[in-house]
C-alpha cells in the first residue's frame, strides 16, 4: 500500500520530527555534566526508525550521527523492537 502525502502534510510531519530531535538535543545539553557538551555542543541526538535509519537529527555535531544507526542496531539486537513497549526508549553512551 502506497500513501501519497501532500506537500503541506509532508512539511508539517517533517518539521515536527525535526523539532522533536532538536528538543532532544536541547535536553541533552541542559542535563549534561560535561563542559564540552554544554559549551561546544559536542554531542548528537537523532530520531531513528525501527531499522536504525536516521529520520531526524538535532543540529549538534553531525559527524557523530554517521555511526548512530549502527549503534542503535547493536542495541536492538540486545533489546528487539518487538520487546519494547510504549514509553520505552534506548539511551546509549558507549564509544566502542
DSSP file (Angstrom, degrees, kcal/mol; ACC not computed):
  #  RESIDUE AA STRUCTURE BP1 BP2  ACC     N-H-->O    O-->H-N    N-H-->O    O-->H-N    TCO  KAPPA ALPHA  PHI   PSI    X-CA   Y-CA   Z-CA
    1    1 A X              0   0    0      0, 0.0     2,-0.5     0, 0.0     0, 0.0   0.000 360.0 360.0 360.0 125.1    0.0    0.0    0.0
    2    2 A X        -     0   0    0      2,-0.0     2,-0.5     0, 0.0     0, 0.0  -0.921 360.0-164.1-109.6 130.2    1.4    3.3   -1.0
    3    3 A X        -     0   0    0     -2,-0.5     2,-0.5     2,-0.0     0, 0.0  -0.957   8.0-149.6-114.6 130.7    0.2    6.5    0.5
    4    4 A X        -     0   0    0     -2,-0.5     2,-0.3     0, 0.0    -2,-0.0  -0.863  10.0-151.4-101.2 127.1    1.0    9.9   -1.1
    5    5 A X        -     0   0    0     -2,-0.5     2,-0.1     1,-0.0    -2,-0.0  -0.726  17.8-119.8 -93.8 144.5    1.3   12.9    1.2
    6    6 A X     >  -     0   0    0     -2,-0.3     4,-2.8     1,-0.1     5,-0.2  -0.455  31.3-109.3 -72.1 156.5    0.5   16.4    0.1
    7    7 A X  H  > S+     0   0    0      1,-0.2     4,-2.2     2,-0.2     5,-0.1   0.855 120.8  52.7 -56.0 -34.8    3.4   18.8    0.2
    8    8 A X  H  > S+     0   0    0      2,-0.2     4,-2.4     1,-0.2    -1,-0.2   0.941 110.3  45.5 -67.6 -47.3    1.8   20.5    3.1
    9    9 A X  H  > S+     0   0    0      1,-0.2     4,-2.7     2,-0.2     5,-0.3   0.914 112.8  52.0 -60.9 -42.5    1.3   17.3    5.1
   10   10 A X  H  X S+     0   0    0     -4,-2.8     4,-2.7     1,-0.2     5,-0.3   0.921 110.3  48.0 -59.9 -44.7    4.9   16.3    4.3
   11   11 A X  H  X S+     0   0    0     -4,-2.2     4,-2.2    -5,-0.2     5,-0.2   0.908 112.8  47.9 -63.9 -42.9    6.2   19.7    5.5
   12   12 A X  H  X S+     0   0    0     -4,-2.4     4,-1.9     2,-0.2    -2,-0.2   0.942 115.5  44.0 -64.9 -47.5    4.2   19.6    8.8
   13   13 A X  H  X S+     0   0    0     -4,-2.7     4,-2.2     2,-0.2    -2,-0.2   0.927 115.0  47.8 -65.2 -45.4    5.3   16.0    9.6
   14   14 A X  H  X S+     0   0    0     -4,-2.7     4,-2.3    -5,-0.3    -1,-0.2   0.903 112.8  48.1 -65.4 -39.9    9.0   16.5    8.7
   15   15 A X  H  X S+     0   0    0     -4,-2.2     4,-2.4    -5,-0.3    -1,-0.2   0.850 109.8  53.4 -69.5 -32.4    9.2   19.7   10.7
   16   16 A X  H  X S+     0   0    0     -4,-1.9     4,-1.9    -5,-0.2    -2,-0.2   0.907 110.1  47.4 -66.5 -40.9    7.5   18.1   13.7
   17   17 A X  H  X S+     0   0    0     -4,-2.2     4,-2.1     2,-0.2    -2,-0.2   0.914 112.8  48.5 -65.9 -42.4   10.1   15.2   13.6
   18   18 A X  H  X S+     0   0    0     -4,-2.3     4,-2.6     1,-0.2    -2,-0.2   0.899 109.3  53.3 -64.1 -39.9   13.0   17.7   13.3
   19   19 A X  H  X S+     0   0    0     -4,-2.4     4,-2.3     1,-0.2    -1,-0.2   0.890 107.7  51.6 -62.3 -38.5   11.5   19.7   16.2
   20   20 A X  H  X S+     0   0    0     -4,-1.9     4,-1.9     2,-0.2    -2,-0.2   0.918 110.8  47.1 -63.0 -43.7   11.5   16.5   18.3
   21   21 A X  H  X S+     0   0    0     -4,-2.1     4,-2.1     2,-0.2    37,-0.3   0.898 111.5  51.3 -65.0 -40.7   15.1   15.8   17.5
   22   22 A X  H  X S+     0   0    0     -4,-2.6     4,-2.4     1,-0.2    -2,-0.2   0.910 108.3  51.7 -62.1 -41.7   16.1   19.4   18.3
   23   23 A X  H  X S+     0   0    0     -4,-2.3     4,-2.5     1,-0.2    -1,-0.2   0.881 107.0  53.5 -63.6 -37.7   14.3   19.2   21.7
   24   24 A X  H  X S+     0   0    0     -4,-1.9     4,-2.4     1,-0.2    -1,-0.2   0.925 109.2  49.2 -60.8 -43.4   16.2   16.0   22.4
   25   25 A X  H  X S+     0   0    0     -4,-2.1     4,-2.3     2,-0.2    -2,-0.2   0.894 110.1  50.4 -62.5 -40.9   19.4   17.9   21.7
   26   26 A X  H  X S+     0   0    0     -4,-2.4     4,-2.7     2,-0.2    -2,-0.2   0.929 112.0  47.1 -63.0 -45.5   18.4   20.8   24.0
   27   27 A X  H  X S+     0   0    0     -4,-2.5     4,-1.9     1,-0.2    -2,-0.2   0.886 110.3  53.7 -63.9 -38.7   17.6   18.4   26.8
   28   28 A X  H  X S+     0   0    0     -4,-2.4     4,-0.5    -5,-0.2    -2,-0.2   0.937 112.9  42.6 -60.1 -47.6   20.9   16.6   26.3
   29   29 A X  H >< S+     0   0    0     -4,-2.3     3,-0.9     1,-0.2    -2,-0.2   0.910 113.4  51.5 -67.4 -43.2   22.8   19.8   26.6
   30   30 A X  H 3< S+     0   0    0     -4,-2.7    -1,-0.2     1,-0.2    -2,-0.2   0.828 114.9  42.7 -64.7 -30.9   20.8   21.1   29.6
   31   31 A X  H 3< S+     0   0    0     -4,-1.9    -1,-0.2    -5,-0.2    -2,-0.2   0.453  90.1 116.9 -95.0  -0.2   21.3   17.9   31.5
   32   32 A X    <<  -     0   0    0     -3,-0.9    -3,-0.0    -4,-0.5    -4,-0.0  -0.410  45.8-167.7 -74.4 140.5   25.0   17.4   30.7
   33   33 A X        +     0   0    0     -2,-0.1     2,-0.4     5,-0.0    -1,-0.1   0.640  66.2  97.3 -90.0 -21.2   27.7   17.5   33.3
   34   34 A X     >  -     0   0    0      1,-0.2     4,-2.4     2,-0.0     5,-0.2  -0.539  63.7-154.6 -76.1 126.1   30.3   17.7   30.6
   35   35 A X  H  >>S+     0   0    0     -2,-0.4     4,-3.1     1,-0.2     5,-0.6   0.867  96.7  58.5 -63.7 -36.6   31.6   21.2   29.9
   36   36 A X  H  >5S+     0   0    0      1,-0.2     4,-1.5     2,-0.2     6,-1.2   0.914 110.1  41.9 -61.2 -43.4   32.5   20.0   26.4
   37   37 A X  H  >5S+     0   0    0      4,-0.2     4,-0.9     3,-0.2    -2,-0.2   0.931 118.1  45.6 -69.8 -44.6   28.9   19.1   25.7
   38   38 A X  H  <5S+     0   0    0     -4,-2.4    -2,-0.2     2,-0.1    -3,-0.2   0.916 126.7  25.9 -66.6 -43.5   27.4   22.1   27.3
   39   39 A X  H  <5S+     0   0    0     -4,-3.1    -3,-0.2    -5,-0.2    -2,-0.2   0.869 132.2  32.8 -93.5 -39.1   29.7   24.7   25.8
   40   40 A X  H  <<S-     0   0    0     -4,-1.5    -3,-0.2    -5,-0.6     3,-0.1   0.533  95.0-131.7 -94.4  -6.3   30.9   23.2   22.5
   41   41 A X     <  +     0   0    0     -4,-0.9     2,-1.8    -5,-0.4    -4,-0.2   0.876  43.0 168.7  56.9  38.4   27.7   21.3   21.9
   42   42 A X        +     0   0    0     -6,-1.2     2,-0.3    18,-0.1    -1,-0.2  -0.564  39.5  79.2 -86.5  76.4   29.8   18.2   21.2
   43   43 A X        -     0   0    0     -2,-1.8    18,-2.2    -3,-0.1     2,-0.3  -0.929  65.2-126.5-162.1 179.9   27.1   15.6   21.2
   44   44 A X        -     0   0    0     -2,-0.3     2,-0.3    16,-0.2    15,-0.1  -0.989  15.5-179.4-142.4 150.3   24.4   14.2   19.0
   45   45 A X        +     0   0    0     -2,-0.3    13,-2.9    13,-0.3     2,-0.3  -0.973  17.0 155.9-147.3 135.1   20.7   13.5   19.1
   46   46 A X  E     -A   57   0A   0     -2,-0.3     2,-0.5    11,-0.2    11,-0.3  -0.995  38.3-120.4-156.7 158.3   18.5   11.9   16.5
   47   47 A X  E     -A   56   0A   0      9,-3.1     8,-3.4    -2,-0.3     9,-1.4  -0.881  33.2-167.9-100.6 133.3   15.3   10.0   15.8
   48   48 A X  E     -A   54   0A   0     -2,-0.5     6,-0.2     6,-0.2     2,-0.1  -0.839  17.1-125.5-118.9 155.3   15.7    6.6   14.2
   49   49 A X    >   -     0   0    0      4,-2.3     3,-1.8    -2,-0.3     6,-0.0  -0.328  47.3 -85.7 -86.7-178.4   13.2    4.2   12.6
   50   50 A X  T 3  S+     0   0    0      1,-0.3    31,-0.2     2,-0.1    -1,-0.1   0.628 129.2  53.4 -69.1 -11.9   13.0    0.6   13.7
   51   51 A X  T 3  S-     0   0    0      2,-0.1    -1,-0.3    25,-0.0    22,-0.1   0.463 121.4-103.3 -96.6  -3.4   15.8   -0.4   11.3
   52   52 A X  S <  S+     0   0    0     -3,-1.8     2,-0.3     1,-0.3    20,-0.2   0.603  72.4 143.9  92.7  12.7   18.2    2.2   12.7
   53   53 A X        -     0   0    0      1,-0.1    -4,-2.3    16,-0.1    -1,-0.3  -0.670  57.1-107.7 -85.0 140.6   17.9    4.7    9.8
   54   54 A X  E     +A   48   0A   0     -2,-0.3    -6,-0.2    -6,-0.2     3,-0.1  -0.512  38.6 171.8 -70.9 127.8   18.0    8.4   10.7
   55   55 A X  E    S-     0   0A   0     -8,-3.4     2,-0.3     1,-0.4    -7,-0.2   0.778  70.2  -7.3-100.3 -42.6   14.7   10.1   10.4
   56   56 A X  E     -A   47   0A   0     -9,-1.4    -9,-3.1   -39,-0.1    -1,-0.4  -0.986  64.3-163.4-153.9 150.6   15.6   13.4   12.0
   57   57 A X  E     -A   46   0A   0     -2,-0.3   -11,-0.2   -11,-0.3   -35,-0.2  -0.984  21.5-117.1-140.2 150.4   18.6   14.9   13.8
   58   58 A X        -     0   0    0    -13,-2.9     2,-1.9    -2,-0.3   -13,-0.3  -0.501  37.1-109.1 -79.1 154.3   19.4   17.8   16.0
   59   59 A X  S    S+     0   0    0     -2,-0.2    -1,-0.1   -15,-0.1   -15,-0.1  -0.506  82.9 106.5 -85.8  70.7   22.0   20.4   14.7
   60   60 A X  S    S-     0   0    0     -2,-1.9     2,-0.8   -15,-0.2   -16,-0.2   0.386  91.4 -21.8-109.9-112.4   24.8   19.5   17.1
   61   61 A X    >   -     0   0    0    -18,-2.2     3,-1.5     1,-0.2     4,-0.4  -0.853  61.0-170.8-103.7  98.1   27.8   17.6   15.8
   62   62 A X  G >  S+     0   0    0     -2,-0.8     3,-1.5     1,-0.3     4,-0.4   0.765  77.0  69.2 -65.2 -25.9   26.6   15.8   12.6
   63   63 A X  G >  S+     0   0    0      1,-0.3     3,-0.8     2,-0.2     4,-0.4   0.772  93.9  59.0 -65.8 -21.8   29.7   13.7   12.1
   64   64 A X  G <  S+     0   0    0     -3,-1.5     4,-0.3     1,-0.2    -1,-0.3   0.681  93.4  67.0 -77.0 -16.1   28.7   11.7   15.2
   65   65 A X  G <> S+     0   0    0     -3,-1.5     4,-0.5    -4,-0.4     3,-0.3   0.604  79.9  81.1 -80.9 -10.4   25.4   10.8   13.6
   66   66 A X  T X4 S+     0   0    0     -3,-0.8     3,-0.5    -4,-0.4     4,-0.3   0.965 103.1  30.0 -57.5 -54.6   27.2    8.6   11.0
   67   67 A X  T 3> S+     0   0    0     -4,-0.4     4,-2.2    -3,-0.3    -1,-0.2   0.453  94.5  95.9 -85.8   1.9   27.6    5.6   13.2
   68   68 A X  H 3> S+     0   0    0     -3,-0.3     4,-2.3    -4,-0.3    -1,-0.2   0.854  81.3  54.2 -64.7 -33.3   24.5    6.2   15.3
   69   69 A X  H <X S+     0   0    0     -4,-0.5     4,-2.4    -3,-0.5    -1,-0.2   0.915 109.7  46.7 -64.9 -42.6   22.4    3.9   13.2
   70   70 A X  H  > S+     0   0    0     -4,-0.3     4,-2.0     2,-0.2    -2,-0.2   0.869 110.4  53.8 -67.7 -35.3   24.8    1.0   13.7
   71   71 A X  H  X S+     0   0    0     -4,-2.2     4,-1.9     2,-0.2    -2,-0.2   0.922 109.9  47.4 -62.5 -44.0   24.9    1.8   17.4
   72   72 A X  H  X S+     0   0    0     -4,-2.3     4,-2.7     1,-0.2    -2,-0.2   0.908 108.3  54.9 -64.1 -41.4   21.1    1.6   17.5
   73   73 A X  H  X S+     0   0    0     -4,-2.4     4,-1.3     1,-0.2    -1,-0.2   0.886 107.0  51.0 -60.3 -37.5   21.1   -1.7   15.6
   74   74 A X  H  X S+     0   0    0     -4,-2.0     4,-1.0     2,-0.2    -1,-0.2   0.907 111.1  48.3 -64.9 -40.9   23.5   -3.2   18.2
   75   75 A X  H  X S+     0   0    0     -4,-1.9     4,-2.5     1,-0.2     3,-0.4   0.899 109.4  53.3 -63.2 -40.5   21.1   -2.0   21.0
   76   76 A X  H  < S+     0   0    0     -4,-2.7    -1,-0.2     1,-0.2    -2,-0.2   0.751 100.5  60.1 -71.0 -23.2   18.2   -3.6   19.1
   77   77 A X  H  < S+     0   0    0     -4,-1.3     3,-0.3    -5,-0.2    -1,-0.2   0.853 114.0  37.8 -67.3 -33.0   20.0   -6.9   18.9
   78   78 A X  H  < S+     0   0    0     -4,-1.0     2,-0.4    -3,-0.4    -2,-0.2   0.828 132.7  26.9 -84.2 -35.2   20.0   -6.9   22.7
   79   79 A X  S  < S-     0   0    0     -4,-2.5    -1,-0.3    -5,-0.1    -2,-0.1  -0.756  89.3-149.1-128.7  82.4   16.5   -5.3   23.1
   80   80 A X    >>  -     0   0    0     -2,-0.4     3,-1.9    -3,-0.3     4,-0.6  -0.119  21.7-116.8 -56.9 149.4   14.5   -6.3   20.0
   81   81 A X  G >4 S+     0   0    0      1,-0.3     3,-1.3     2,-0.2    -1,-0.1   0.857 113.6  61.3 -53.3 -39.7   11.8   -3.8   18.8
   82   82 A X  G 34 S+     0   0    0      1,-0.3    -1,-0.3     3,-0.0    -2,-0.1   0.696 101.8  52.6 -66.0 -17.8    9.1   -6.4   19.5
   83   83 A X  G <4 S+     0   0    0     -3,-1.9    -1,-0.3     2,-0.1    -2,-0.2   0.591  89.9  96.9 -92.1 -11.2   10.0   -6.5   23.2
   84   84 A X    <<  -     0   0    0     -3,-1.3     2,-0.3    -4,-0.6     3,-0.0  -0.517  59.8-156.1 -79.7 145.4    9.7   -2.7   23.6
   85   85 A X    >   -     0   0    0     -2,-0.2     3,-2.6     1,-0.1    -2,-0.1  -0.762  37.2 -70.7-116.0 164.5    6.6   -1.2   24.9
   86   86 A X  T 3  S+     0   0    0     -2,-0.3     3,-0.1     1,-0.3    -1,-0.1  -0.289 123.2  26.0 -55.2 132.6    5.1    2.2   24.6
   87   87 A X  T 3  S+     0   0    0      1,-0.4    -1,-0.3    -3,-0.0     2,-0.1   0.202  92.2 124.6  95.3 -15.2    7.1    4.7   26.6
   88   88 A X    <   +     0   0    0     -3,-2.6    -1,-0.4     2,-0.0     2,-0.3  -0.478  34.3 174.8 -73.4 148.7   10.3    2.6   26.3
   89   89 A X        -     0   0    0     -2,-0.1     2,-0.5    -3,-0.1    -4,-0.0  -0.982  25.1-128.5-150.2 158.6   13.4    4.3   24.9
   90   90 A X        -     0   0    0     -2,-0.3     2,-0.4     2,-0.0   -14,-0.0  -0.924  18.2-172.1-112.9 132.2   17.0    3.4   24.4
   91   91 A X        -     0   0    0     -2,-0.5     2,-0.4   -16,-0.0    -2,-0.0  -0.981   6.9-173.5-121.1 135.6   19.9    5.6   25.6
   92   92 A X        +     0   0    0     -2,-0.4   -20,-0.0     1,-0.1   -21,-0.0  -0.993  22.8 164.3-133.5 136.4   23.5    4.8   24.6
   93   93 A X        +     0   0    0     -2,-0.4     2,-0.6     0, 0.0    -1,-0.1  -0.243  38.2 125.7-140.1  47.2   26.7    6.3   25.7
   94   94 A X        -     0   0    0      1,-0.1    -2,-0.0     2,-0.0     0, 0.0  -0.915  39.8-167.4-113.3 107.5   29.2    3.7   24.6
   95   95 A X              0   0    0     -2,-0.6    -1,-0.1     1,-0.3    -3,-0.0   0.602 360.0 360.0 -71.6  -7.7   32.0    5.0   22.3
   96   96 A X              0   0    0      0, 0.0    -1,-0.3     0, 0.0    -2,-0.0   0.420 360.0 360.0-105.7 360.0   33.0    1.4   21.5
